[in-house]
Amino acid sequence: MNSVVVIADDHPLFRDAMKQAIEGLIEDCEILTAGDIESLRSTLKEKGSADLVMLDLSMPGSSGFSSLVLMR
């Protein structure tokens, strides 16, 4: 079974670096990315669930821990 990891950060270079690091560590891993809260919400809704979500708490559309609670 494939693991699903979502990287949500508004900095594309950081997202890409994290994606490359995870690809080297976890076999059969589907890595999805989002640059803001709305795209994260859409990604999670479309995918249904994720094994790990790496969430930047200070990206556009985010208001700290409340965005974490909203995604939960």
PDB file of N, H, CA, C and O in Angstrom:
ATOM      1  N   MET A   1       0.837  -1.182   0.000  1.00  0.00           N
ATOM      2  CA  MET A   1       0.000   0.000   0.000  1.00  0.00           C
ATOM      3  C   MET A   1       0.885   1.249   0.000  1.00  0.00           C
ATOM      4  O   MET A   1       1.848   1.326   0.762  1.00  0.00           O
ATOM      5  N   ASN A   2       0.570   2.198  -0.827  1.00  0.00           N
ATOM      6  H   ASN A   2      -0.212   2.136  -1.446  1.00  0.00           H
ATOM      7  CA  ASN A   2       1.339   3.435  -0.925  1.00  0.00           C
ATOM      8  C   ASN A   2       1.013   4.371   0.221  1.00  0.00           C
ATOM      9  O   ASN A   2      -0.143   4.503   0.625  1.00  0.00           O
ATOM     10  N   SER A   3       2.044   5.019   0.739  1.00  0.00           N
ATOM     11  H   SER A   3       2.982   4.912   0.411  1.00  0.00           H
ATOM     12  CA  SER A   3       1.854   6.087   1.718  1.00  0.00           C
ATOM     13  C   SER A   3       1.540   7.362   0.957  1.00  0.00           C
ATOM     14  O   SER A   3       2.017   7.568  -0.158  1.00  0.00           O
ATOM     15  N   VAL A   4       0.735   8.212   1.569  1.00  0.00           N
ATOM     16  H   VAL A   4       0.347   8.045   2.476  1.00  0.00           H
ATOM     17  CA  VAL A   4       0.409   9.498   0.974  1.00  0.00           C
ATOM     18  C   VAL A   4       0.908  10.593   1.907  1.00  0.00           C
ATOM     19  O   VAL A   4       0.526  10.655   3.075  1.00  0.00           O
ATOM     20  N   VAL A   5       1.768  11.455   1.373  1.00  0.00           N
ATOM     21  H   VAL A   5       2.079  11.405   0.423  1.00  0.00           H
ATOM     22  CA  VAL A   5       2.329  12.570   2.129  1.00  0.00           C
ATOM     23  C   VAL A   5       1.943  13.847   1.402  1.00  0.00           C
ATOM     24  O   VAL A   5       2.066  13.935   0.180  1.00  0.00           O
ATOM     25  N   VAL A   6       1.477  14.837   2.155  1.00  0.00           N
ATOM     26  H   VAL A   6       1.378  14.766   3.147  1.00  0.00           H
ATOM     27  CA  VAL A   6       1.132  16.137   1.584  1.00  0.00           C
ATOM     28  C   VAL A   6       2.054  17.184   2.206  1.00  0.00           C
ATOM     29  O   VAL A   6       2.172  17.277   3.428  1.00  0.00           O
ATOM     30  N   ILE A   7       2.700  17.964   1.355  1.00  0.00           N
ATOM     31  H   ILE A   7       2.604  17.888   0.363  1.00  0.00           H
ATOM     32  CA  ILE A   7       3.565  19.050   1.799  1.00  0.00           C
ATOM     33  C   ILE A   7       2.861  20.354   1.454  1.00  0.00           C
ATOM     34  O   ILE A   7       2.661  20.669   0.281  1.00  0.00           O
ATOM     35  N   ALA A   8       2.487  21.110   2.481  1.00  0.00           N
ATOM     36  H   ALA A   8       2.649  20.854   3.434  1.00  0.00           H
ATOM     37  CA  ALA A   8       1.780  22.371   2.281  1.00  0.00           C
ATOM     38  C   ALA A   8       2.655  23.524   2.766  1.00  0.00           C
ATOM     39  O   ALA A   8       2.845  23.721   3.966  1.00  0.00           O
ATOM     40  N   ASP A   9       3.175  24.268   1.816  1.00  0.00           N
ATOM     41  H   ASP A   9       3.020  24.107   0.841  1.00  0.00           H
ATOM     42  CA  ASP A   9       4.049  25.402   2.130  1.00  0.00           C
ATOM     43  C   ASP A   9       3.992  26.368   0.956  1.00  0.00           C
ATOM     44  O   ASP A   9       3.881  25.946  -0.195  1.00  0.00           O
ATOM     45  N   ASP A  10       4.069  27.656   1.242  1.00  0.00           N
ATOM     46  H   ASP A  10       4.159  27.999   2.176  1.00  0.00           H
ATOM     47  CA  ASP A  10       3.972  28.642   0.170  1.00  0.00           C
ATOM     48  C   ASP A  10       5.297  28.910  -0.532  1.00  0.00           C
ATOM     49  O   ASP A  10       5.339  29.695  -1.479  1.00  0.00           O
ATOM     50  N   HIS A  11       6.375  28.277  -0.091  1.00  0.00           N
ATOM     51  H   HIS A  11       6.341  27.639   0.678  1.00  0.00           H
ATOM     52  CA  HIS A  11       7.675  28.455  -0.731  1.00  0.00           C
ATOM     53  C   HIS A  11       7.975  27.245  -1.626  1.00  0.00           C
ATOM     54  O   HIS A  11       8.227  26.153  -1.116  1.00  0.00           O
ATOM     55  N   PRO A  12       7.951  27.423  -2.948  1.00  0.00           N
ATOM     56  CA  PRO A  12       8.146  26.302  -3.867  1.00  0.00           C
ATOM     57  C   PRO A  12       9.482  25.583  -3.700  1.00  0.00           C
ATOM     58  O   PRO A  12       9.541  24.363  -3.847  1.00  0.00           O
ATOM     59  N   LEU A  13      10.544  26.306  -3.399  1.00  0.00           N
ATOM     60  H   LEU A  13      10.496  27.298  -3.280  1.00  0.00           H
ATOM     61  CA  LEU A  13      11.845  25.657  -3.217  1.00  0.00           C
ATOM     62  C   LEU A  13      11.836  24.739  -1.993  1.00  0.00           C
ATOM     63  O   LEU A  13      12.431  23.661  -2.017  1.00  0.00           O
ATOM     64  N   PHE A  14      11.165  25.166  -0.934  1.00  0.00           N
ATOM     65  H   PHE A  14      10.682  26.042  -0.915  1.00  0.00           H
ATOM     66  CA  PHE A  14      11.064  24.333   0.258  1.00  0.00           C
ATOM     67  C   PHE A  14      10.240  23.088  -0.040  1.00  0.00           C
ATOM     68  O   PHE A  14      10.618  21.981   0.344  1.00  0.00           O
ATOM     69  N   ARG A  15       9.105  23.271  -0.730  1.00  0.00           N
ATOM     70  H   ARG A  15       8.798  24.170  -1.042  1.00  0.00           H
ATOM     71  CA  ARG A  15       8.267  22.112  -1.104  1.00  0.00           C
ATOM     72  C   ARG A  15       9.063  21.110  -1.917  1.00  0.00           C
ATOM     73  O   ARG A  15       9.009  19.909  -1.653  1.00  0.00           O
ATOM     74  N   ASP A  16       9.802  21.596  -2.903  1.00  0.00           N
ATOM     75  H   ASP A  16       9.845  22.572  -3.118  1.00  0.00           H
ATOM     76  CA  ASP A  16      10.587  20.703  -3.766  1.00  0.00           C
ATOM     77  C   ASP A  16      11.677  19.977  -2.980  1.00  0.00           C
ATOM     78  O   ASP A  16      11.906  18.785  -3.187  1.00  0.00           O
ATOM     79  N   ALA A  17      12.349  20.698  -2.078  1.00  0.00           N
ATOM     80  H   ALA A  17      12.163  21.666  -1.910  1.00  0.00           H
ATOM     81  CA  ALA A  17      13.408  20.078  -1.279  1.00  0.00           C
ATOM     82  C   ALA A  17      12.836  18.997  -0.362  1.00  0.00           C
ATOM     83  O   ALA A  17      13.421  17.922  -0.226  1.00  0.00           O
ATOM     84  N   MET A  18      11.711  19.276   0.255  1.00  0.00           N
ATOM     85  H   MET A  18      11.236  20.149   0.144  1.00  0.00           H
ATOM     86  CA  MET A  18      11.073  18.290   1.124  1.00  0.00           C
ATOM     87  C   MET A  18      10.612  17.080   0.323  1.00  0.00           C
ATOM     88  O   MET A  18      10.740  15.941   0.774  1.00  0.00           O
ATOM     89  N   LYS A  19      10.076  17.332  -0.862  1.00  0.00           N
ATOM     90  H   LYS A  19       9.971  18.256  -1.228  1.00  0.00           H
ATOM     91  CA  LYS A  19       9.624  16.237  -1.715  1.00  0.00           C
ATOM     92  C   LYS A  19      10.797  15.320  -2.087  1.00  0.00           C
ATOM     93  O   LYS A  19      10.676  14.097  -2.018  1.00  0.00           O
ATOM     94  N   GLN A  20      11.915  15.904  -2.475  1.00  0.00           N
ATOM     95  H   GLN A  20      12.013  16.898  -2.531  1.00  0.00           H
ATOM     96  CA  GLN A  20      13.089  15.105  -2.832  1.00  0.00           C
ATOM     97  C   GLN A  20      13.602  14.309  -1.641  1.00  0.00           C
ATOM     98  O   GLN A  20      13.993  13.151  -1.789  1.00  0.00           O
ATOM     99  N   ALA A  21      13.602  14.914  -0.474  1.00  0.00           N
ATOM    100  H   ALA A  21      13.284  15.855  -0.354  1.00  0.00           H
ATOM    101  CA  ALA A  21      14.078  14.213   0.727  1.00  0.00           C
ATOM    102  C   ALA A  21      13.181  13.024   1.054  1.00  0.00           C
ATOM    103  O   ALA A  21      13.675  11.946   1.383  1.00  0.00           O
ATOM    104  N   ILE A  22      11.894  13.211   0.967  1.00  0.00           N
ATOM    105  H   ILE A  22      11.492  14.087   0.700  1.00  0.00           H
ATOM    106  CA  ILE A  22      10.952  12.132   1.289  1.00  0.00           C
ATOM    107  C   ILE A  22      11.026  11.031   0.252  1.00  0.00           C
ATOM    108  O   ILE A  22      10.956   9.851   0.596  1.00  0.00           O
ATOM    109  N   GLU A  23      11.167  11.397  -1.014  1.00  0.00           N
ATOM    110  H   GLU A  23      11.224  12.355  -1.294  1.00  0.00           H
ATOM    111  CA  GLU A  23      11.289  10.384  -2.069  1.00  0.00           C
ATOM    112  C   GLU A  23      12.484   9.472  -1.826  1.00  0.00           C
ATOM    113  O   GLU A  23      12.439   8.286  -2.154  1.00  0.00           O
ATOM    114  N   GLY A  24      13.545  10.016  -1.257  1.00  0.00           N
ATOM    115  H   GLY A  24      13.581  10.979  -0.990  1.00  0.00           H
ATOM    116  CA  GLY A  24      14.737   9.224  -0.977  1.00  0.00           C
ATOM    117  C   GLY A  24      14.610   8.351   0.254  1.00  0.00           C
ATOM    118  O   GLY A  24      15.408   7.434   0.447  1.00  0.00           O
ATOM    119  N   LEU A  25      13.620   8.621   1.092  1.00  0.00           N
ATOM    120  H   LEU A  25      12.971   9.366   0.935  1.00  0.00           H
ATOM    121  CA  LEU A  25      13.471   7.893   2.350  1.00  0.00           C
ATOM    122  C   LEU A  25      12.356   6.853   2.356  1.00  0.00           C
ATOM    123  O   LEU A  25      12.466   5.823   3.022  1.00  0.00           O
ATOM    124  N   ILE A  26      11.290   7.121   1.618  1.00  0.00           N
ATOM    125  H   ILE A  26      11.201   7.957   1.077  1.00  0.00           H
ATOM    126  CA  ILE A  26      10.108   6.266   1.688  1.00  0.00           C
ATOM    127  C   ILE A  26       9.809   5.691   0.308  1.00  0.00           C
ATOM    128  O   ILE A  26       9.585   6.432  -0.649  1.00  0.00           O
ATOM    129  N   GLU A  27       9.808   4.371   0.216  1.00  0.00           N
ATOM    130  H   GLU A  27       9.990   3.768   0.994  1.00  0.00           H
ATOM    131  CA  GLU A  27       9.466   3.718  -1.043  1.00  0.00           C
ATOM    132  C   GLU A  27       7.953   3.746  -1.246  1.00  0.00           C
ATOM    133  O   GLU A  27       7.191   3.809  -0.282  1.00  0.00           O
ATOM    134  N   ASP A  28       7.531   3.698  -2.494  1.00  0.00           N
ATOM    135  H   ASP A  28       8.150   3.647  -3.278  1.00  0.00           H
ATOM    136  CA  ASP A  28       6.107   3.661  -2.834  1.00  0.00           C
ATOM    137  C   ASP A  28       5.316   4.742  -2.114  1.00  0.00           C
ATOM    138  O   ASP A  28       4.287   4.462  -1.497  1.00  0.00           O
ATOM    139  N   CYS A  29       5.793   5.963  -2.192  1.00  0.00           N
ATOM    140  H   CYS A  29       6.628   6.191  -2.692  1.00  0.00           H
ATOM    141  CA  CYS A  29       5.154   7.082  -1.517  1.00  0.00           C
ATOM    142  C   CYS A  29       4.606   8.059  -2.551  1.00  0.00           C
ATOM    143  O   CYS A  29       5.325   8.491  -3.452  1.00  0.00           O
ATOM    144  N   GLU A  30       3.350   8.396  -2.415  1.00  0.00           N
ATOM    145  H   GLU A  30       2.766   8.045  -1.683  1.00  0.00           H
ATOM    146  CA  GLU A  30       2.750   9.426  -3.264  1.00  0.00           C
ATOM    147  C   GLU A  30       2.879  10.743  -2.520  1.00  0.00           C
ATOM    148  O   GLU A  30       2.375  10.888  -1.407  1.00  0.00           O
ATOM    149  N   ILE A  31       3.557  11.704  -3.140  1.00  0.00           N
ATOM    150  H   ILE A  31       3.966  11.586  -4.045  1.00  0.00           H
ATOM    151  CA  ILE A  31       3.793  12.997  -2.496  1.00  0.00           C
ATOM    152  C   ILE A  31       3.012  14.059  -3.251  1.00  0.00           C
ATOM    153  O   ILE A  31       3.207  14.269  -4.448  1.00  0.00           O
ATOM    154  N   LEU A  32       2.129  14.721  -2.526  1.00  0.00           N
ATOM    155  H   LEU A  32       1.971  14.551  -1.554  1.00  0.00           H
ATOM    156  CA  LEU A  32       1.312  15.787  -3.084  1.00  0.00           C
ATOM    157  C   LEU A  32       1.754  17.098  -2.456  1.00  0.00           C
ATOM    158  O   LEU A  32       2.229  17.118  -1.320  1.00  0.00           O
ATOM    159  N   THR A  33       1.598  18.198  -3.192  1.00  0.00           N
ATOM    160  H   THR A  33       1.211  18.183  -4.114  1.00  0.00           H
ATOM    161  CA  THR A  33       2.001  19.494  -2.664  1.00  0.00           C
ATOM    162  C   THR A  33       0.871  20.504  -2.794  1.00  0.00           C
ATOM    163  O   THR A  33      -0.010  20.384  -3.645  1.00  0.00           O
ATOM    164  N   ALA A  34       0.927  21.507  -1.918  1.00  0.00           N
ATOM    165  H   ALA A  34       1.643  21.605  -1.227  1.00  0.00           H
ATOM    166  CA  ALA A  34      -0.047  22.593  -1.947  1.00  0.00           C
ATOM    167  C   ALA A  34       0.661  23.878  -1.549  1.00  0.00           C
ATOM    168  O   ALA A  34       1.518  23.872  -0.665  1.00  0.00           O
ATOM    169  N   GLY A  35       0.307  24.972  -2.196  1.00  0.00           N
ATOM    170  H   GLY A  35      -0.389  24.977  -2.914  1.00  0.00           H
ATOM    171  CA  GLY A  35       0.948  26.256  -1.929  1.00  0.00           C
ATOM    172  C   GLY A  35       0.137  27.200  -1.080  1.00  0.00           C
ATOM    173  O   GLY A  35       0.625  28.264  -0.698  1.00  0.00           O
ATOM    174  N   ASP A  36      -1.108  26.829  -0.772  1.00  0.00           N
ATOM    175  H   ASP A  36      -1.504  25.965  -1.083  1.00  0.00           H
ATOM    176  CA  ASP A  36      -1.944  27.646   0.102  1.00  0.00           C
ATOM    177  C   ASP A  36      -3.024  26.757   0.715  1.00  0.00           C
ATOM    178  O   ASP A  36      -3.166  25.590   0.351  1.00  0.00           O
ATOM    179  N   ILE A  37      -3.773  27.323   1.641  1.00  0.00           N
ATOM    180  H   ILE A  37      -3.657  28.271   1.937  1.00  0.00           H
ATOM    181  CA  ILE A  37      -4.773  26.536   2.369  1.00  0.00           C
ATOM    182  C   ILE A  37      -5.867  26.009   1.448  1.00  0.00           C
ATOM    183  O   ILE A  37      -6.310  24.871   1.605  1.00  0.00           O
ATOM    184  N   GLU A  38      -6.301  26.806   0.508  1.00  0.00           N
ATOM    185  H   GLU A  38      -5.941  27.731   0.380  1.00  0.00           H
ATOM    186  CA  GLU A  38      -7.370  26.353  -0.397  1.00  0.00           C
ATOM    187  C   GLU A  38      -6.932  25.161  -1.238  1.00  0.00           C
ATOM    188  O   GLU A  38      -7.697  24.213  -1.415  1.00  0.00           O
ATOM    189  N   SER A  39      -5.710  25.200  -1.755  1.00  0.00           N
ATOM    190  H   SER A  39      -5.089  25.970  -1.611  1.00  0.00           H
ATOM    191  CA  SER A  39      -5.243  24.051  -2.548  1.00  0.00           C
ATOM    192  C   SER A  39      -5.010  22.837  -1.654  1.00  0.00           C
ATOM    193  O   SER A  39      -5.197  21.704  -2.098  1.00  0.00           O
ATOM    194  N   LEU A  40      -4.609  23.053  -0.414  1.00  0.00           N
ATOM    195  H   LEU A  40      -4.457  23.974  -0.054  1.00  0.00           H
ATOM    196  CA  LEU A  40      -4.481  21.941   0.533  1.00  0.00           C
ATOM    197  C   LEU A  40      -5.843  21.315   0.796  1.00  0.00           C
ATOM    198  O   LEU A  40      -5.990  20.093   0.777  1.00  0.00           O
ATOM    199  N   ARG A  41      -6.823  22.150   1.038  1.00  0.00           N
ATOM    200  H   ARG A  41      -6.703  23.142   1.054  1.00  0.00           H
ATOM    201  CA  ARG A  41      -8.181  21.664   1.280  1.00  0.00           C
ATOM    202  C   ARG A  41      -8.689  20.855   0.089  1.00  0.00           C
ATOM    203  O   ARG A  41      -9.278  19.790   0.270  1.00  0.00           O
ATOM    204  N   SER A  42      -8.469  21.348  -1.113  1.00  0.00           N
ATOM    205  H   SER A  42      -7.991  22.214  -1.261  1.00  0.00           H
ATOM    206  CA  SER A  42      -8.894  20.638  -2.324  1.00  0.00           C
ATOM    207  C   SER A  42      -8.173  19.305  -2.469  1.00  0.00           C
ATOM    208  O   SER A  42      -8.784  18.291  -2.809  1.00  0.00           O
ATOM    209  N   THR A  43      -6.863  19.314  -2.207  1.00  0.00           N
ATOM    210  H   THR A  43      -6.367  20.137  -1.930  1.00  0.00           H
ATOM    211  CA  THR A  43      -6.065  18.097  -2.314  1.00  0.00           C
ATOM    212  C   THR A  43      -6.552  17.035  -1.348  1.00  0.00           C
ATOM    213  O   THR A  43      -6.712  15.874  -1.725  1.00  0.00           O
ATOM    214  N   LEU A  44      -6.789  17.426  -0.099  1.00  0.00           N
ATOM    215  H   LEU A  44      -6.658  18.369   0.208  1.00  0.00           H
ATOM    216  CA  LEU A  44      -7.244  16.462   0.902  1.00  0.00           C
ATOM    217  C   LEU A  44      -8.648  15.963   0.606  1.00  0.00           C
ATOM    218  O   LEU A  44      -8.960  14.792   0.824  1.00  0.00           O
ATOM    219  N   LYS A  45      -9.484  16.850   0.112  1.00  0.00           N
ATOM    220  H   LYS A  45      -9.230  17.801  -0.065  1.00  0.00           H
ATOM    221  CA  LYS A  45     -10.850  16.446  -0.234  1.00  0.00           C
ATOM    222  C   LYS A  45     -10.834  15.451  -1.393  1.00  0.00           C
ATOM    223  O   LYS A  45     -11.562  14.459  -1.377  1.00  0.00           O
ATOM    224  N   GLU A  46     -10.003  15.721  -2.392  1.00  0.00           N
ATOM    225  H   GLU A  46      -9.412  16.527  -2.405  1.00  0.00           H
ATOM    226  CA  GLU A  46      -9.896  14.844  -3.560  1.00  0.00           C
ATOM    227  C   GLU A  46      -9.276  13.492  -3.190  1.00  0.00           C
ATOM    228  O   GLU A  46      -9.734  12.447  -3.653  1.00  0.00           O
ATOM    229  N   LYS A  47      -8.241  13.518  -2.360  1.00  0.00           N
ATOM    230  H   LYS A  47      -7.868  14.366  -1.984  1.00  0.00           H
ATOM    231  CA  LYS A  47      -7.523  12.295  -2.002  1.00  0.00           C
ATOM    232  C   LYS A  47      -8.272  11.488  -0.947  1.00  0.00           C
ATOM    233  O   LYS A  47      -8.177  10.261  -0.929  1.00  0.00           O
ATOM    234  N   GLY A  48      -8.998  12.146  -0.088  1.00  0.00           N
ATOM    235  H   GLY A  48      -9.074  13.143  -0.103  1.00  0.00           H
ATOM    236  CA  GLY A  48      -9.741  11.457   0.960  1.00  0.00           C
ATOM    237  C   GLY A  48      -8.996  11.393   2.274  1.00  0.00           C
ATOM    238  O   GLY A  48      -9.578  11.653   3.327  1.00  0.00           O
ATOM    239  N   SER A  49      -7.725  11.054   2.233  1.00  0.00           N
ATOM    240  H   SER A  49      -7.252  10.843   1.377  1.00  0.00           H
ATOM    241  CA  SER A  49      -6.922  11.019   3.456  1.00  0.00           C
ATOM    242  C   SER A  49      -5.444  11.046   3.090  1.00  0.00           C
ATOM    243  O   SER A  49      -5.059  10.853   1.937  1.00  0.00           O
ATOM    244  N   ALA A  50      -4.635  11.291   4.107  1.00  0.00           N
ATOM    245  H   ALA A  50      -4.948  11.448   5.044  1.00  0.00           H
ATOM    246  CA  ALA A  50      -3.183  11.283   3.922  1.00  0.00           C
ATOM    247  C   ALA A  50      -2.563  10.682   5.168  1.00  0.00           C
ATOM    248  O   ALA A  50      -3.111  10.794   6.264  1.00  0.00           O
ATOM    249  N   ASP A  51      -1.426  10.050   4.995  1.00  0.00           N
ATOM    250  H   ASP A  51      -0.980   9.960   4.104  1.00  0.00           H
ATOM    251  CA  ASP A  51      -0.712   9.478   6.126  1.00  0.00           C
ATOM    252  C   ASP A  51       0.050  10.550   6.904  1.00  0.00           C
ATOM    253  O   ASP A  51       0.231  10.441   8.116  1.00  0.00           O
ATOM    254  N   LEU A  52       0.495  11.589   6.189  1.00  0.00           N
ATOM    255  H   LEU A  52       0.349  11.678   5.204  1.00  0.00           H
ATOM    256  CA  LEU A  52       1.247  12.668   6.815  1.00  0.00           C
ATOM    257  C   LEU A  52       0.969  13.960   6.069  1.00  0.00           C
ATOM    258  O   LEU A  52       1.015  13.995   4.840  1.00  0.00           O
ATOM    259  N   VAL A  53       0.680  15.027   6.813  1.00  0.00           N
ATOM    260  H   VAL A  53       0.643  14.999   7.812  1.00  0.00           H
ATOM    261  CA  VAL A  53       0.533  16.356   6.228  1.00  0.00           C
ATOM    262  C   VAL A  53       1.545  17.250   6.917  1.00  0.00           C
ATOM    263  O   VAL A  53       1.520  17.425   8.135  1.00  0.00           O
ATOM    264  N   MET A  54       2.436  17.814   6.111  1.00  0.00           N
ATOM    265  H   MET A  54       2.455  17.672   5.121  1.00  0.00           H
ATOM    266  CA  MET A  54       3.420  18.766   6.628  1.00  0.00           C
ATOM    267  C   MET A  54       2.881  20.159   6.306  1.00  0.00           C
ATOM    268  O   MET A  54       2.863  20.577   5.148  1.00  0.00           O
ATOM    269  N   LEU A  55       2.445  20.864   7.336  1.00  0.00           N
ATOM    270  H   LEU A  55       2.460  20.525   8.277  1.00  0.00           H
ATOM    271  CA  LEU A  55       1.699  22.114   7.166  1.00  0.00           C
ATOM    272  C   LEU A  55       2.481  23.303   7.702  1.00  0.00           C
ATOM    273  O   LEU A  55       2.856  23.340   8.874  1.00  0.00           O
ATOM    274  N   ASP A  56       2.722  24.273   6.827  1.00  0.00           N
ATOM    275  H   ASP A  56       2.418  24.243   5.875  1.00  0.00           H
ATOM    276  CA  ASP A  56       3.307  25.556   7.219  1.00  0.00           C
ATOM    277  C   ASP A  56       2.180  26.366   7.870  1.00  0.00           C
ATOM    278  O   ASP A  56       1.172  26.653   7.225  1.00  0.00           O
ATOM    279  N   LEU A  57       2.347  26.729   9.130  1.00  0.00           N
ATOM    280  H   LEU A  57       3.167  26.496   9.654  1.00  0.00           H
ATOM    281  CA  LEU A  57       1.292  27.436   9.847  1.00  0.00           C
ATOM    282  C   LEU A  57       1.220  28.923   9.514  1.00  0.00           C
ATOM    283  O   LEU A  57       0.330  29.620  10.002  1.00  0.00           O
ATOM    284  N   SER A  58       2.136  29.414   8.699  1.00  0.00           N
ATOM    285  H   SER A  58       2.859  28.847   8.303  1.00  0.00           H
ATOM    286  CA  SER A  58       2.116  30.844   8.368  1.00  0.00           C
ATOM    287  C   SER A  58       2.127  31.072   6.860  1.00  0.00           C
ATOM    288  O   SER A  58       2.835  31.950   6.367  1.00  0.00           O
ATOM    289  N   MET A  59       1.346  30.287   6.133  1.00  0.00           N
ATOM    290  H   MET A  59       0.770  29.574   6.534  1.00  0.00           H
ATOM    291  CA  MET A  59       1.263  30.496   4.687  1.00  0.00           C
ATOM    292  C   MET A  59      -0.053  31.192   4.351  1.00  0.00           C
ATOM    293  O   MET A  59      -0.937  31.269   5.205  1.00  0.00           O
ATOM    294  N   PRO A  60      -0.205  31.699   3.135  1.00  0.00           N
ATOM    295  CA  PRO A  60      -1.418  32.420   2.758  1.00  0.00           C
ATOM    296  C   PRO A  60      -2.682  31.605   3.036  1.00  0.00           C
ATOM    297  O   PRO A  60      -2.773  30.423   2.702  1.00  0.00           O
ATOM    298  N   GLY A  61      -3.647  32.274   3.655  1.00  0.00           N
ATOM    299  H   GLY A  61      -3.573  33.234   3.926  1.00  0.00           H
ATOM    300  CA  GLY A  61      -4.909  31.627   3.982  1.00  0.00           C
ATOM    301  C   GLY A  61      -4.883  30.913   5.315  1.00  0.00           C
ATOM    302  O   GLY A  61      -5.898  30.380   5.763  1.00  0.00           O
ATOM    303  N   SER A  62      -3.708  30.902   5.955  1.00  0.00           N
ATOM    304  H   SER A  62      -2.883  31.335   5.591  1.00  0.00           H
ATOM    305  CA  SER A  62      -3.543  30.200   7.220  1.00  0.00           C
ATOM    306  C   SER A  62      -3.524  31.201   8.364  1.00  0.00           C
ATOM    307  O   SER A  62      -3.032  32.321   8.227  1.00  0.00           O
ATOM    308  N   SER A  63      -4.065  30.775   9.485  1.00  0.00           N
ATOM    309  H   SER A  63      -4.464  29.865   9.597  1.00  0.00           H
ATOM    310  CA  SER A  63      -4.010  31.635  10.667  1.00  0.00           C
ATOM    311  C   SER A  63      -3.545  30.805  11.862  1.00  0.00           C
ATOM    312  O   SER A  63      -4.278  30.608  12.831  1.00  0.00           O
ATOM    313  N   GLY A  64      -2.328  30.333  11.763  1.00  0.00           N
ATOM    314  H   GLY A  64      -1.732  30.493  10.976  1.00  0.00           H
ATOM    315  CA  GLY A  64      -1.730  29.565  12.848  1.00  0.00           C
ATOM    316  C   GLY A  64      -2.373  28.213  13.043  1.00  0.00           C
ATOM    317  O   GLY A  64      -2.706  27.516  12.084  1.00  0.00           O
ATOM    318  N   PHE A  65      -2.542  27.856  14.300  1.00  0.00           N
ATOM    319  H   PHE A  65      -2.271  28.422  15.078  1.00  0.00           H
ATOM    320  CA  PHE A  65      -3.057  26.529  14.624  1.00  0.00           C
ATOM    321  C   PHE A  65      -4.508  26.333  14.203  1.00  0.00           C
ATOM    322  O   PHE A  65      -4.960  25.194  14.088  1.00  0.00           O
ATOM    323  N   SER A  66      -5.246  27.407  13.971  1.00  0.00           N
ATOM    324  H   SER A  66      -4.879  28.333  14.064  1.00  0.00           H
ATOM    325  CA  SER A  66      -6.641  27.252  13.534  1.00  0.00           C
ATOM    326  C   SER A  66      -6.721  26.576  12.177  1.00  0.00           C
ATOM    327  O   SER A  66      -7.692  25.871  11.900  1.00  0.00           O
ATOM    328  N   SER A  67      -5.721  26.774  11.322  1.00  0.00           N
ATOM    329  H   SER A  67      -4.933  27.347  11.547  1.00  0.00           H
ATOM    330  CA  SER A  67      -5.723  26.080  10.031  1.00  0.00           C
ATOM    331  C   SER A  67      -5.476  24.586  10.216  1.00  0.00           C
ATOM    332  O   SER A  67      -6.009  23.769   9.465  1.00  0.00           O
ATOM    333  N   LEU A  68      -4.676  24.231  11.205  1.00  0.00           N
ATOM    334  H   LEU A  68      -4.243  24.895  11.815  1.00  0.00           H
ATOM    335  CA  LEU A  68      -4.440  22.831  11.532  1.00  0.00           C
ATOM    336  C   LEU A  68      -5.740  22.176  12.004  1.00  0.00           C
ATOM    337  O   LEU A  68      -6.065  21.064  11.588  1.00  0.00           O
ATOM    338  N   VAL A  69      -6.465  22.856  12.856  1.00  0.00           N
ATOM    339  H   VAL A  69      -6.201  23.760  13.194  1.00  0.00           H
ATOM    340  CA  VAL A  69      -7.747  22.349  13.349  1.00  0.00           C
ATOM    341  C   VAL A  69      -8.736  22.225  12.186  1.00  0.00           C
ATOM    342  O   VAL A  69      -9.478  21.247  12.102  1.00  0.00           O
ATOM    343  N   LEU A  70      -8.746  23.196  11.311  1.00  0.00           N
ATOM    344  H   LEU A  70      -8.144  23.991  11.379  1.00  0.00           H
ATOM    345  CA  LEU A  70      -9.643  23.164  10.146  1.00  0.00           C
ATOM    346  C   LEU A  70      -9.352  21.969   9.244  1.00  0.00           C
ATOM    347  O   LEU A  70     -10.279  21.316   8.765  1.00  0.00           O
ATOM    348  N   MET A  71      -8.073  21.675   9.009  1.00  0.00           N
ATOM    349  H   MET A  71      -7.320  22.205   9.398  1.00  0.00           H
ATOM    350  CA  MET A  71      -7.717  20.546   8.137  1.00  0.00           C
ATOM    351  C   MET A  71      -8.017  19.211   8.809  1.00  0.00           C
ATOM    352  O   MET A  71      -8.314  18.224   8.137  1.00  0.00           O
ATOM    353  N   ARG A  72      -7.938  19.187  10.116  1.00  0.00           N
ATOM    354  H   ARG A  72      -7.697  19.990  10.661  1.00  0.00           H
ATOM    355  CA  ARG A  72      -8.197  17.951  10.856  1.00  0.00           C
ATOM    356  C   ARG A  72      -9.626  17.529  10.630  1.00  0.00           C
ATOM    357  O   ARG A  72     -10.060  16.508  11.163  1.00  0.00           O
TER     358      ARG A  72
END
